[in-house]
Amino acid sequence: MSFRNLPGPAKLALAIFAWALILWVFTLGYPAFAPVARFIFGVLVLPCALAEWLKMKKIVADRAVSVLRLALIAFAVLLWLINIRT
């Protein structure tokens, strides 16, 4: 099966699944890595995927995707910090 012929949302879902699988494998040998893996996935992977999805739906223009990506990452960091403090 060629991944080149898949539609954009399917490629995005596979990329998110691949990141989750890679981070999960890293936590198998070293359980103390689990909070770092959650941070990477929640603060870096998911906001970038959301920005790409909005770009695919043509809600955001191509030029504004990088700004949106940074804003979503900053928002995710704020949510992460609020979650840690409570």
C-alpha positions in Angstrom: 0.0 0.0 0.0 1.4 3.3 -1.0 1.1 6.1 1.5 1.5 8.7 -1.2 -2.0 8.0 -2.5 -3.7 8.6 0.9 -5.8 11.7 1.5 -4.3 14.5 3.7 -6.4 13.7 6.8 -5.3 10.0 6.7 -1.7 11.0 6.4 -2.1 13.3 9.3 -3.7 10.6 11.4 -0.9 8.2 10.6 1.7 10.8 11.5 0.0 11.4 14.9 -0.2 7.6 15.5 3.5 7.2 14.5 4.6 9.9 17.0 2.4 8.2 19.7 4.0 4.8 19.0 7.5 6.1 18.9 7.1 8.0 22.2 5.4 4.9 23.8 8.3 2.7 22.7 10.7 5.1 24.4 8.8 4.9 27.6 8.9 1.1 27.7 12.6 1.0 28.5 12.6 4.1 30.6 9.4 4.8 32.5 10.7 8.1 33.8 10.5 9.4 30.3 6.7 9.2 30.3 6.1 12.8 31.5 8.5 14.1 28.8 6.8 12.0 26.2 3.4 13.4 27.3 4.8 16.9 27.0 6.2 16.3 23.6 3.0 14.8 22.3 0.6 17.3 23.9 2.6 20.4 23.4 4.4 19.8 20.1 2.7 17.1 18.1 -1.0 17.8 18.7 -0.8 21.6 18.1 1.2 21.2 14.9 -1.3 18.5 13.7 -4.2 20.9 14.5 -2.5 23.7 12.5 -1.9 21.3 9.5 -5.5 20.1 9.7 -6.8 23.7 9.7 -4.6 24.3 6.7 -6.0 21.3 4.9 -9.5 22.5 5.5 -8.5 25.9 4.1 -9.5 27.7 7.3 -6.0 29.1 7.6 -3.9 30.5 4.7 -0.6 28.9 3.9 1.4 31.9 5.1 -0.4 32.0 8.5 0.2 28.4 9.4 3.6 28.9 11.0 2.2 31.8 13.2 -0.8 29.6 14.1 1.4 26.7 14.9 3.5 28.9 17.3 0.4 30.3 18.9 -1.1 26.8 19.4 2.2 25.6 20.9 2.3 28.6 23.3 -1.3 27.9 24.3 -0.5 24.2 24.9 2.5 25.2 27.1 0.2 27.5 29.1 -2.3 24.6 29.6 0.5 22.3 30.5 1.8 24.7 33.1 -1.6 25.2 34.6 -2.1 21.5 34.7 1.2 20.9 36.5 0.5 23.6 39.1 -2.9 22.1 40.1 
